[in-house]
Amino acid sequence: MGILDKLKAAIKKIKGKLIAFGILLVVIIVWFIIPFSVAINTANQTAGMTLAEDTMNGDWWNPFLIQLGKGITSPLKQIGPAFSADCIGILGACLKWVFIISAFAVSIGILKALPKHEYENIENGSSDWCENGEQYKVLSKNKGIILAEKNYLPVDKRGNVNVLVVRRFWCW
């Protein structure tokens, strides 16, 4: 099993979780990141400074917190101002970090979902080892000790009816 096959299996295994994570990411961007970037831009314009300058004074924090509160309570109204010419750089910087953190989280999820060995999710106990009803010379179709689907070991058979089950036992 090659690495691409393992990646495909891992992505298939957590596909639903990835979709849910994508939806959550869009909600976080619309509800928090866009208002956050608009609040930074508003505070910078109110204080008359750029993002690189010292932003720890009170002239910057008050407009930032007021605008952030307005933006979080009505996030859809912030989409237009977020894509304005003076705010798009701040939004891009915020989105860059959100996507870096998200890519890191998705990578960890995919790595944890990688198959541990090549026999993962393969059926055990199948009767595919015989053809054309050969198994019914020894086994029964209807009753007895169940071995697999439609394969029973008859208990009224003469001779040895011992069963050896070979399977890996996992204990954790």
C-alpha positions as CSV (number, residue, x, y, z in Angstrom):
1,M,0.0,0.0,0.0
2,G,1.6,3.2,-1.2
3,I,1.6,6.5,0.6
4,L,-1.0,8.0,-1.8
5,D,-3.3,5.1,-1.1
6,K,-2.8,5.6,2.6
7,L,-3.6,9.3,2.3
8,K,-6.7,8.6,0.2
9,A,-7.9,6.1,2.8
10,A,-7.2,8.6,5.7
11,I,-9.1,11.4,3.9
12,K,-12.0,9.1,3.1
13,K,-12.1,8.0,6.7
14,I,-12.4,11.6,8.1
15,K,-14.2,13.2,5.1
16,G,-17.2,14.1,7.3
17,K,-15.0,15.7,9.9
18,L,-13.2,17.7,7.3
19,I,-16.4,19.0,5.9
20,A,-17.6,20.0,9.4
21,F,-14.2,21.7,10.0
22,G,-14.5,23.6,6.8
23,I,-18.0,24.9,7.7
24,L,-16.7,25.8,11.2
25,L,-13.8,27.7,9.6
26,V,-16.1,29.7,7.4
27,V,-18.3,30.6,10.4
28,I,-15.2,31.7,12.4
29,I,-14.0,33.8,9.5
30,V,-17.3,35.5,9.0
31,W,-18.2,35.9,12.6
32,F,-14.8,36.8,14.1
33,I,-11.9,37.3,11.7
34,I,-13.7,39.8,9.4
35,P,-15.0,41.9,12.3
36,F,-11.6,41.7,14.0
37,S,-9.8,43.0,10.9
38,V,-12.4,45.8,10.5
39,A,-12.0,46.7,14.2
40,I,-8.2,46.9,13.8
41,N,-8.6,49.1,10.7
42,T,-11.1,51.4,12.5
43,A,-8.9,51.7,15.5
44,N,-5.9,52.6,13.4
45,Q,-7.8,55.2,11.5
46,T,-9.2,56.7,14.7
47,A,-5.9,56.8,16.4
48,G,-4.2,58.0,13.2
49,M,-1.5,55.3,13.2
50,T,-0.3,52.3,11.2
51,L,-0.4,48.8,12.4
52,A,3.4,48.8,12.9
53,E,3.3,51.6,15.4
54,D,2.7,51.2,19.2
55,T,-0.9,50.2,19.7
56,M,-0.9,49.7,23.5
57,N,-2.2,53.2,24.3
58,G,-5.8,53.9,25.3
59,D,-6.4,55.9,22.1
60,W,-6.3,52.7,20.1
61,W,-8.0,50.1,22.4
62,N,-11.3,52.0,23.0
63,P,-12.3,52.3,19.3
64,F,-11.0,48.8,18.6
65,L,-13.2,47.2,21.4
66,I,-16.3,49.2,20.4
67,Q,-16.0,48.3,16.7
68,L,-15.2,44.6,17.6
69,G,-18.4,44.5,19.7
70,K,-20.4,45.9,16.9
71,G,-18.8,43.6,14.4
72,I,-19.4,40.4,16.3
73,T,-23.1,41.3,17.0
74,S,-23.7,42.0,13.3
75,P,-21.0,40.2,11.3
76,L,-22.6,40.4,7.8
77,K,-22.5,44.2,7.9
78,Q,-18.7,44.0,8.2
79,I,-18.1,42.1,5.0
80,G,-18.2,45.2,2.8
81,P,-15.8,47.3,4.9
82,A,-13.5,44.3,5.2
83,F,-12.9,44.2,1.5
84,S,-12.3,48.0,1.2
85,A,-8.9,49.2,0.0
86,D,-7.6,50.2,3.4
87,C,-8.7,47.1,5.2
88,I,-7.9,44.3,2.7
89,G,-4.2,44.1,3.9
90,I,-5.2,43.6,7.5
91,L,-7.8,41.0,6.5
92,G,-5.2,39.2,4.3
93,A,-2.8,39.0,7.2
94,C,-5.4,37.7,9.6
95,L,-6.6,35.1,7.1
96,K,-3.1,34.0,6.4
97,W,-2.6,33.0,10.1
98,V,-6.0,31.4,10.3
99,F,-5.2,29.2,7.2
100,I,-1.8,28.3,8.5
101,I,-3.2,27.1,11.9
102,S,-6.1,25.3,10.1
103,A,-3.7,23.5,7.7
104,F,-1.7,22.4,10.7
105,A,-4.8,21.1,12.4
106,V,-6.0,19.3,9.3
107,S,-2.5,17.8,8.8
108,I,-2.6,16.4,12.4
109,G,-6.1,15.0,11.8
110,I,-5.0,13.2,8.5
111,L,-1.8,11.8,10.2
112,K,-3.9,10.4,13.0
113,A,-6.3,8.8,10.5
114,L,-3.6,7.1,8.4
115,P,-4.0,3.3,8.3
116,K,-1.7,1.6,10.8
117,H,-1.2,-1.5,8.6
118,E,-2.2,-2.8,5.2
119,Y,-4.9,-5.1,6.6
120,E,-6.9,-2.4,8.3
121,N,-10.7,-2.5,7.4
122,I,-10.4,-5.8,5.6
123,E,-13.0,-8.4,6.5
124,N,-12.0,-11.3,8.7
125,G,-13.9,-14.6,8.6
126,S,-14.9,-14.6,4.9
127,S,-15.6,-17.8,3.0
128,D,-14.1,-16.4,-0.2
129,W,-11.4,-19.1,-0.1
130,C,-13.6,-21.6,-2.0
131,E,-15.7,-21.7,-5.1
132,N,-18.9,-23.3,-6.4
133,G,-20.2,-24.5,-3.1
134,E,-17.1,-26.5,-2.1
135,Q,-17.4,-25.4,1.5
136,Y,-20.8,-27.2,1.8
137,K,-19.0,-30.6,1.5
138,V,-17.7,-29.8,5.0
139,L,-20.0,-27.0,6.2
140,S,-23.7,-26.4,6.3
141,K,-25.7,-23.6,4.8
142,N,-28.4,-23.4,7.4
143,K,-27.6,-24.5,11.0
144,G,-24.7,-25.2,13.3
145,I,-21.9,-23.2,14.8
146,I,-21.7,-19.9,12.8
147,L,-18.4,-19.4,11.1
148,A,-19.2,-16.7,8.5
149,E,-22.3,-15.5,6.7
150,K,-24.2,-18.5,5.4
151,N,-21.5,-20.9,6.6
152,Y,-22.1,-23.1,9.6
153,L,-20.2,-25.9,11.0
154,P,-22.8,-28.7,11.6
155,V,-22.9,-30.1,15.1
156,D,-24.4,-33.4,14.0
157,K,-21.5,-34.3,11.7
158,R,-19.5,-37.4,12.4
159,G,-15.9,-37.0,13.0
160,N,-13.9,-34.0,14.1
161,V,-15.9,-30.8,14.5
162,N,-13.2,-28.8,16.2
163,V,-12.8,-25.2,15.1
164,L,-9.6,-23.2,15.0
165,V,-10.1,-19.5,14.7
166,V,-7.0,-17.6,13.6
167,R,-7.2,-13.9,14.1
168,R,-5.1,-11.1,15.6
169,F,-6.2,-10.1,19.1
170,W,-6.0,-6.4,20.0
171,C,-5.8,-5.4,23.6
172,W,-5.5,-1.8,24.6
